[in-house]
Amino acid sequence: MQPREQIIQLVTQALTAAVESGELVLTEVPEVTLERPRDEGHGDWACTLALRLAKQAHMAPRAIADIMVAHITALDAACDQHVVNKVEVAGPGFINFYLNASATQSLVAKIRQEGASYGSCQAPEGQEKVLIEYVSANPTGPMHVGHGRWAALGSATANLLRHAGHEVTEEFYINDQGSQMNKFGESIAVRYQQQLGRDAQIPEGGYGGAYVNDIAAEIIARDGDKWLDADPEERRVEFREYGYAWVLKLFKDLCGSFGTNFEVWTSERGLYQSDEAYDGMCAVDWCLEQLRQKDLVYDADGAMWFRSSNYGDDKDRVLKKQDGAYTYFASDVAYHFLKKKRGFDCLIDIWGADHHGYVARVKAVLAAMGYPGALEIMLGQLVNLFRDGEAVRMSKRTGEMVTFQELVDEVGVDATRFYMLSRSTEQPIDFDISVAKKQDSSNPVYYVQYAHARICSILRNAAGVDYEPGQDMEQVAARAIPAEVDLGRLVHPAELALIRKMGEFGDLVEKAARDRAPFRLTHYVQEVASAFHHFYADCSVLKAEDEGLRDARLALCDATRILIAVALGILGISAPVAMEHREQ
């Protein structure tokens, strides 16, 4: 049991004892929570329970706190292992806890023992089956930089939820249905004709990017002028499918290299194909029929409407237009309803902020079908690119928008992910390419990775081994550090500050997972790296005054290495064992 959990247990027992003794009269005993004091001088943990109980107990918060502290002190004294060194009442009724050094020091052994599972937890509400859908770009052209933010956010959120005890599936929804796909095929056909000397114009709303020329050139290399005088519809379909496969491969290659792990790729057009699983109907028609049976749709003005205004939307929404064509919303209805039918407890979608108008209507569908609250939608703001403080709007290579692939090619996966995760989804990101490429402390991802690499170098020196690509640092650490280490030697303020910072990780994972906020880990891991650098500056490791202190500090270094690697792993960022690894 971690110190935080032990303190919660102590406070709960103290509160129960105070109620049983009649010192506190409560109709209900609330859940005990702890928080980190803003000022480290106010202890390791703080409890505000006395302030929350004042109204119910009809007592001053400070009087309640005094009663609780008396019971906490007595209970802790009766324990074989004292977790608390001091408990005091502060301000209007805060209860501040100061941990014993031994409780703090034991965390080093815990981290080294648990390794990659350190900080993992059982979700308070129990394990959920979570489906997180993100990126979901139209397969009509390269991903833009905004898609890169969703890719980083989606995969980091999935990793975070797994570390917090949930079962998570990641899905890419391919928007491959509708008129935009036909215009894509027509645009390729125009470039094909132009390259073969025929006059043709890109259709209104078509695609004119350089990549369309690349696709047309590939078709010419494969088929020559075979399609020049072919039936226009047959040519459009052929080119559409070729371009679709070309872009989809682009997506899969980029997502794979970026570290995303889509277990499922779902095609929108597949929702319109007949299937025996849906009584021979397509999934969209089957789902709309389920809504009609529940009187959730109606016909008016020649169109089919969903009664979304009954479930929180500002008006009813059209599912099928007067001409019989389905709206995009019809696909959303079927897709989200079937996601729930696949057995997931929680659905998470990551959308761009420009899609905020769709939130209420999609949530309304699930509420109408008996799944209120099942869908969470994370809306993300824009990414603004800069270079040396100057806005970047166009690619130097193509003169068009900077693509996600170009950004990754220039600054690397790790820097891209770190910067894309550095802010809450509600905040836009100002991404300075020049800073992201720097290899010094002004670049936060380099600063953190350097801390990890420096620790690996310390351990190699202690073990007497040289750096090798793919080096197993667990083996190096086992060679460098004895099996038995006296962690009681870790008493220097810089050592204890580093350990306390590492002790925040489990609580951080739980809360960040609850709030779908992986950005907090980017801030936290910088704080850990900073605490380590301060420790290393103040405390000699390899030249410690004696062997016992050296071994204890090596163990602390190793625990820090493990924690940084775990936190970076959740973010999908590498933890290099040497900074040369970054170039390799």
C-alpha positions in Angstrom: 0.0 0.0 0.0 1.4 3.4 -1.0 1.7 6.2 1.6 -1.2 8.1 0.1 -3.5 5.1 0.5 -2.2 4.5 4.0 -3.0 8.1 5.0 -6.5 7.8 3.5 -7.0 4.7 5.6 -5.8 6.5 8.7 -8.1 9.4 8.1 -11.1 7.1 7.5 -10.4 5.2 10.6 -9.9 8.4 12.6 -13.2 9.8 11.3 -15.0 6.6 12.2 -13.5 6.6 15.7 -14.5 10.2 16.2 -18.1 9.4 15.2 -18.3 6.3 17.4 -17.0 8.3 20.4 -19.6 11.0 19.9 -17.0 13.7 19.3 -18.4 14.2 15.8 -22.1 13.9 15.0 -22.5 13.1 11.3 -25.4 11.7 9.3 -23.1 10.5 6.6 -19.3 9.8 6.5 -17.9 11.2 3.3 -15.2 9.8 1.1 -11.7 10.9 2.1 -9.6 12.6 -0.5 -6.1 14.1 -0.4 -4.3 16.7 -2.4 -0.7 17.9 -2.8 0.0 21.2 -1.0 1.1 23.9 -3.3 3.9 24.8 -0.9 6.2 21.8 -0.1 6.7 23.4 3.3 3.1 22.5 4.2 3.8 18.7 4.0 3.5 15.9 1.6 -0.3 15.6 1.6 -3.2 17.8 2.7 -6.8 16.9 3.6 -9.7 19.4 3.5 -12.3 17.1 5.0 -12.7 19.2 8.1 -13.9 22.2 6.0 -16.3 20.0 4.1 -17.8 18.6 7.4 -18.3 21.9 9.2 -21.9 22.5 8.1 -23.0 18.9 8.7 -21.2 18.6 12.1 -22.3 22.1 13.2 -18.7 22.7 14.3 -15.9 25.0 13.3 -13.6 23.3 10.8 -10.5 23.8 12.9 -12.2 22.1 15.9 -13.1 19.2 13.7 -9.5 19.0 12.4 -8.1 19.0 16.0 -10.4 16.0 16.9 -9.3 14.1 13.7 -5.6 14.8 14.2 -5.8 13.4 17.8 -7.3 10.2 16.5 -4.9 10.0 13.5 -1.9 10.4 15.8 -3.1 7.7 18.1 -3.9 5.3 15.3 -0.5 5.9 13.6 1.4 5.3 16.9 -0.3 1.9 17.2 0.9 0.8 13.7 4.0 -1.3 13.3 5.3 1.0 10.6 4.6 4.7 11.0 3.9 6.3 7.7 3.4 9.8 9.2 6.2 11.7 10.8 4.0 14.7 11.7 0.4 15.8 11.4 -0.7 19.4 11.9 -3.7 21.6 11.6 -3.2 24.7 9.4 -5.2 27.7 8.5 -9.0 27.4 8.8 -8.9 23.6 9.1 -6.5 22.0 6.7 -4.8 18.8 7.9 -1.2 18.6 6.6 0.7 15.3 6.7 4.5 15.0 6.7 5.7 11.5 5.7 8.4 9.6 7.5 11.7 9.5 5.5 11.4 5.7 5.4 8.0 5.9 3.7 9.4 8.2 1.1 12.6 6.1 0.6 10.6 2.9 0.2 9.1 4.3 -3.0 12.5 3.8 -4.7 12.3 0.1 -4.1 8.7 0.0 -5.2 9.4 1.7 -8.5 12.3 -0.6 -9.2 10.3 -3.7 -8.3 7.2 -2.8 -10.4 9.0 -1.4 -13.4 6.8 -0.7 -16.4 3.6 -1.3 -14.3 4.5 1.4 -11.8 1.6 3.9 -11.5 -0.9 1.5 -13.0 -4.1 1.2 -11.0 -7.5 -0.3 -10.8 -10.1 2.3 -12.1 -12.3 3.5 -9.2 -15.4 2.9 -11.2 -14.1 -0.6 -12.3 -12.7 -1.6 -15.6 -14.5 -0.4 -18.7 -14.3 -1.5 -22.3 -13.4 1.7 -24.1 -13.5 2.4 -27.8 -11.6 5.5 -28.8 -11.9 6.7 -32.3 -9.7 9.4 -33.7 -8.0 11.0 -36.7 -10.7 9.6 -39.1 -9.6 11.7 -42.1 -11.2 11.7 -45.5 -9.1 9.4 -47.8 -8.9 12.2 -50.4 -5.5 13.6 -49.6 -2.6 13.8 -47.1 -3.3 14.4 -43.4 -2.9 17.9 -42.2 -1.1 19.1 -39.1 -4.4 19.0 -37.1 -4.7 15.3 -37.7 -1.3 15.0 -36.1 -2.7 16.5 -32.9 -5.6 14.0 -32.9 -3.2 11.1 -33.6 -1.0 12.0 -30.6 -4.0 12.8 -28.3 -5.8 9.6 -29.2 -3.0 7.2 -28.8 -1.8 8.8 -25.6 -5.3 8.8 -24.1 -5.6 5.2 -25.0 -2.3 4.4 -23.3 -3.2 6.4 -20.3 -6.6 4.6 -19.9 -4.9 1.2 -20.2 -2.4 2.2 -17.5 -5.4 3.2 -15.4 -6.9 -0.3 -15.7 -9.3 -0.1 -18.7 -9.5 -2.3 -21.7 -9.1 0.0 -24.7 -9.6 -0.5 -28.5 -8.4 2.2 -31.0 -10.3 2.7 -34.2 -9.9 4.8 -37.4 -13.2 5.6 -39.1 -12.6 6.0 -42.8 -14.8 8.7 -44.3 -15.0 7.0 -47.7 -18.6 7.5 -48.6 -20.2 10.4 -50.4 -19.6 13.0 -53.2 -16.1 14.0 -52.0 -14.8 10.5 -53.1 -16.3 10.9 -56.6 -14.8 14.4 -56.9 -11.5 12.9 -55.9 -11.7 10.4 -58.7 -12.7 13.1 -61.2 -9.7 15.3 -60.0 -7.3 12.4 -60.7 -8.9 11.9 -64.1 -8.3 15.6 -65.0 -4.6 15.4 -64.0 -4.3 12.1 -66.0 -5.7 13.8 -69.1 -3.6 16.9 -68.6 -0.3 14.9 -68.3 -1.3 13.2 -71.6 -1.7 16.5 -73.4 -5.5 16.8 -73.2 -7.2 20.0 -72.0 -9.3 19.4 -68.8 -10.3 21.4 -65.8 -10.5 20.4 -62.1 -14.2 20.2 -61.2 -15.6 22.7 -58.7 -14.8 21.5 -55.2 -12.2 19.1 -56.6 -8.7 18.4 -55.4 -5.8 20.2 -56.9 -2.9 19.2 -54.6 0.4 18.0 -56.0 -0.3 14.5 -54.7 -3.1 14.2 -57.3 -0.6 14.7 -60.0 1.6 12.0 -58.4 -1.4 9.5 -58.4 -2.2 10.3 -62.0 1.5 9.8 -62.9 1.4 6.3 -61.3 -1.6 5.3 -63.3 0.1 6.5 -66.5 3.1 4.4 -65.6 0.9 1.4 -65.0 -1.7 1.8 -67.8 -0.3 4.4 -70.3 -3.1 6.2 -72.2 -5.6 3.2 -71.8 -8.1 5.4 -69.9 -7.9 8.5 -72.1 -10.9 7.7 -74.3 -12.6 5.3 -71.8 -16.1 5.8 -70.5 -15.9 8.8 -68.1 -17.9 7.0 -65.4 -15.8 3.8 -65.6 -12.6 5.9 -65.5 -13.8 8.0 -62.6 -14.6 4.8 -60.6 -11.2 3.2 -61.5 -9.3 6.3 -60.6 -11.3 6.9 -57.4 -10.5 3.4 -56.1 -6.8 3.7 -57.1 -6.5 7.0 -55.3 -8.4 5.7 -52.3 -6.0 2.8 -51.9 -3.0 5.2 -52.5 -4.1 7.6 -49.7 -5.2 4.9 -47.3 -1.7 3.3 -47.6 -0.3 6.8 -46.9 -2.5 7.0 -43.7 -1.6 3.6 -42.5 2.2 4.1 -43.1 2.2 7.4 -41.3 0.1 6.3 -38.4 2.3 3.2 -38.0 5.5 5.2 -38.0 3.9 7.7 -35.6 3.3 5.0 -33.0 -0.5 4.8 -33.2 -2.1 1.4 -32.9 -5.4 1.2 -34.7 -6.7 -2.3 -34.0 -9.7 -1.5 -36.2 -10.2 0.4 -39.5 -13.9 0.9 -40.2 -15.1 2.0 -43.6 -18.1 4.3 -43.8 -19.1 2.9 -47.2 -19.3 -0.5 -45.5 -22.3 0.8 -43.6 -24.2 1.0 -46.9 -23.5 -2.6 -48.1 -26.1 -5.2 -47.6 -25.3 -7.7 -44.8 -27.1 -10.8 -43.6 -26.3 -9.7 -40.1 -28.8 -6.9 -40.7 -31.6 -9.0 -42.2 -30.2 -8.4 -45.7 -30.3 -4.6 -45.3 -27.4 -2.3 -45.0 -26.3 -1.2 -41.5 -27.7 2.3 -42.0 -31.2 1.1 -43.1 -31.2 -1.4 -40.3 -30.4 1.2 -37.7 -32.9 3.6 -39.0 -35.5 0.9 -38.8 -34.7 0.3 -35.2 -35.3 4.1 -34.6 -38.6 3.9 -36.5 -39.8 1.0 -34.4 -39.2 3.1 -31.3 -41.1 6.1 -32.9 -37.8 8.1 -32.9 -38.1 9.1 -36.6 -40.9 10.6 -38.6 -41.5 11.7 -42.2 -42.2 15.3 -43.1 -41.7 17.5 -46.2 -40.6 14.4 -48.1 -37.7 13.7 -45.8 -37.0 11.4 -42.8 -36.3 13.2 -39.5 -34.8 12.0 -36.2 -36.5 13.4 -33.0 -33.2 14.7 -31.7 -34.8 17.7 -30.0 -36.3 15.3 -27.5 -32.8 14.4 -26.3 -31.0 17.7 -25.9 -30.4 18.8 -29.4 -31.7 22.3 -30.5 -33.8 20.8 -33.4 -34.7 17.6 -35.1 -32.2 16.4 -37.8 -32.7 15.1 -41.3 -31.6 11.5 -41.9 -32.8 11.1 -45.5 -33.3 14.0 -47.9 -36.2 14.5 -50.3 -34.3 13.0 -53.2 -33.7 9.8 -51.2 -30.0 10.5 -50.5 -28.8 9.9 -46.9 -27.2 12.7 -44.9 -23.8 12.4 -43.3 -25.7 12.2 -40.0 -27.4 9.0 -41.1 -23.9 7.4 -41.2 -23.1 8.8 -37.7 -26.3 7.3 -36.4 -25.5 3.8 -37.6 -21.8 3.9 -36.8 -22.3 5.0 -33.2 -25.2 2.7 -32.5 -23.2 -0.2 -33.8 -20.2 0.7 -31.7 -22.4 0.3 -28.7 -23.8 -3.0 -30.0 -20.2 -4.3 -30.3 -20.1 -4.3 -26.5 -18.2 -1.2 -25.5 -19.1 0.6 -22.2 -17.6 3.9 -23.2 -17.2 5.5 -26.6 -14.7 8.4 -27.0 -14.5 10.4 -30.2 -11.8 13.0 -30.9 -13.0 15.7 -33.3 -11.7 19.1 -34.4 -13.4 22.0 -32.7 -15.1 22.9 -36.0 -17.4 19.9 -35.5 -18.8 21.1 -32.2 -22.2 21.5 -33.9 -22.5 17.7 -34.3 -22.0 16.9 -30.6 -25.6 17.2 -29.4 -27.2 15.3 -32.3 -24.8 12.3 -32.1 -25.2 12.1 -28.3 -29.0 12.3 -28.8 -29.0 9.2 -30.9 -27.3 7.1 -28.2 -29.5 8.6 -25.5 -32.6 7.7 -27.6 -31.4 4.2 -28.0 -31.0 3.7 -24.3 -27.3 4.7 -23.9 -27.3 8.1 -22.3 -23.9 9.3 -21.4 -22.1 6.5 -23.3 -20.4 8.9 -25.7 -17.7 11.4 -24.8 -16.4 13.8 -27.4 -13.1 15.5 -27.0 -12.9 18.7 -29.1 -9.4 19.9 -30.0 -8.4 23.4 -31.0 -6.1 24.3 -33.9 -2.3 23.9 -34.3 -0.5 27.0 -35.3 2.9 26.4 -36.9 5.8 28.8 -36.4 9.5 28.9 -37.4 11.7 31.2 -35.3 8.5 33.0 -34.1 7.2 33.6 -37.7 3.9 31.9 -38.7 4.3 29.1 -41.3 1.4 28.6 -43.6 2.8 26.9 -46.7 5.1 24.0 -47.4 8.4 25.1 -49.0 8.3 22.0 -51.1 4.9 22.2 -52.6 3.7 25.8 -51.9 0.6 24.3 -50.3 -0.4 23.5 -46.7 2.3 21.9 -44.5 1.2 18.2 -44.1 1.4 16.1 -41.0 4.0 13.9 -42.8 6.2 16.9 -43.6 6.2 18.1 -39.9 7.1 14.6 -38.7 9.9 14.3 -41.3 11.4 17.6 -40.2 11.2 17.5 -36.4 10.8 13.7 -35.7 8.1 11.6 -34.0 9.1 12.3 -30.4 9.1 16.1 -30.7 5.9 16.2 -32.7 4.1 14.0 -30.1 5.4 15.9 -27.1 4.4 19.3 -28.5 1.0 18.1 -29.7 0.4 16.8 -26.2 1.7 19.9 -24.3 -1.6 21.6 -24.0 -5.2 20.8 -23.0 -7.5 20.0 -25.9 -9.3 23.3 -25.2 -6.2 25.3 -26.0 -4.7 25.9 -29.4 -1.1 24.8 -29.8 1.7 27.1 -31.1 4.2 24.7 -32.5 7.6 26.4 -33.2 9.5 24.0 -35.5 12.8 25.7 -34.8 12.5 25.1 -31.0 11.3 21.5 -31.5 14.5 20.8 -33.5 16.9 22.2 -30.9 19.0 19.8 -28.9 19.3 21.8 -25.7 17.4 22.5 -22.5 15.1 25.0 -24.3 13.4 22.1 -26.0 11.3 20.3 -23.4 11.3 16.8 -25.0 15.1 17.0 -25.4 15.4 18.1 -21.8 13.4 15.1 -20.5 15.1 12.6 -22.8 18.5 13.9 -21.9 17.7 13.2 -18.2 16.9 9.6 -19.1 20.0 9.2 -21.2 22.2 10.7 -18.5 20.9 8.2 -16.0 21.6 5.4 -18.4 25.2 6.7 -18.8 25.6 6.9 -15.0 24.5 3.2 -14.7 26.8 2.1 -17.5 29.7 3.8 -15.8 28.8 2.1 -12.5 28.5 -1.3 -14.2 31.7 -0.8 -16.3 30.0 -1.4 -19.6 29.9 0.6 -22.9 26.9 1.8 -24.8 25.4 -0.5 -27.4 22.4 0.0 -29.6 19.4 -1.8 -28.2 21.0 -2.0 -24.8 18.9 -3.6 -22.0 19.1 -1.2 -19.2 17.5 -3.6 -16.7 20.6 -5.8 -17.1 22.9 -2.9 -16.8 21.2 -1.6 -13.6 21.3 -5.1 -12.1 25.0 -5.2 -12.7 25.6 -1.7 -11.3 23.4 -1.9 -8.2 23.6 -4.6 -5.4 20.5 -6.6 -4.6 20.5 -5.2 -1.1 20.6 -1.4 -0.8 20.2 0.7 2.3 17.7 3.3 1.1 17.8 4.9 4.5 20.9 6.8 3.3 18.7 8.9 1.1 18.2 11.9 3.4 19.5 14.9 1.4 16.7 17.4 0.6 17.3 17.1 -3.2 17.0 13.3 -2.9 13.8 13.5 -0.9 12.4 16.1 -3.2 13.0 13.9 -6.2 11.4 10.9 -4.5 8.3 12.9 -3.5 7.9 14.1 -7.0 8.0 10.5 -8.3 5.4 9.6 -5.6 2.9 11.8 -7.3 2.7 9.6 -10.4 0.1 7.0 -9.4 -2.4 9.8 -8.4 -1.6 11.7 -11.5 -2.3 8.7 -13.8 -5.7 8.1 -12.1 -6.8 11.7 -12.3 -5.4 12.3 -15.8 -7.2 9.2 -17.1 -10.5 10.3 -15.4 -10.2 13.7 -17.0 -8.9 12.4 -20.4 -5.9 14.7 -19.9 -2.6 13.2 -21.1 -1.1 16.7 -21.4 -0.6 16.7 -17.6 2.1 14.0 -18.1 4.1 16.2 -20.3 4.3 18.8 -17.6 4.9 16.2 -14.9 7.7 14.5 -16.7 9.5 17.8 -17.1 9.2 18.4 -13.4 10.7 14.9 -12.7 13.5 15.7 -15.1 14.1 19.0 -13.4 14.1 17.4 -9.9 16.6 14.8 -11.2 18.9 17.4 -12.6 18.9 19.3 -9.3 19.6 16.1 -7.4 22.5 15.3 -9.7 23.9 18.8 -9.3 23.7 18.6 -5.5 24.5 15.0 -4.8 27.6 13.2 -6.2 26.6 9.7 -7.3 29.6 7.8 -8.7 32.0 9.7 -6.3 29.8 9.5 -3.3 31.6 9.6 0.1 31.1 5.8 0.6 29.9 2.8 -1.2 26.6 2.5 0.6 25.6 6.0 -0.3 26.7 5.4 -3.8 24.5 2.3 -4.1 21.5 4.1 -2.6 21.9 7.0 -5.1 22.3 4.6 -8.0 19.1 3.0 -7.0 17.4 6.4 -6.9 18.8 7.1 -10.4 17.4 3.8 -11.6 14.0 4.4 -10.2 14.0 7.8 -11.9 15.0 6.2 -15.2 12.1 3.7 -14.9 9.5 6.4 -14.1 10.6 8.7 -16.9 10.4 5.7 -19.3 7.0 4.8 -18.1 5.6 8.3 -18.4 7.2 8.8 -21.9 5.8 5.4 -22.9 2.3 6.5 -22.1 2.8 9.6 -24.2 4.2 7.4 -27.0 7.6 9.0 -26.8 10.9 7.1 -26.8 13.2 7.1 -23.8 16.7 6.9 -25.4 19.5 5.2 -23.5 22.0 7.6 -25.2 21.3 10.8 -27.0 23.0 9.3 -30.1 20.0 7.0 -30.2 17.9 10.0 -31.3 19.8 10.4 -34.6 20.0 6.7 -35.2 
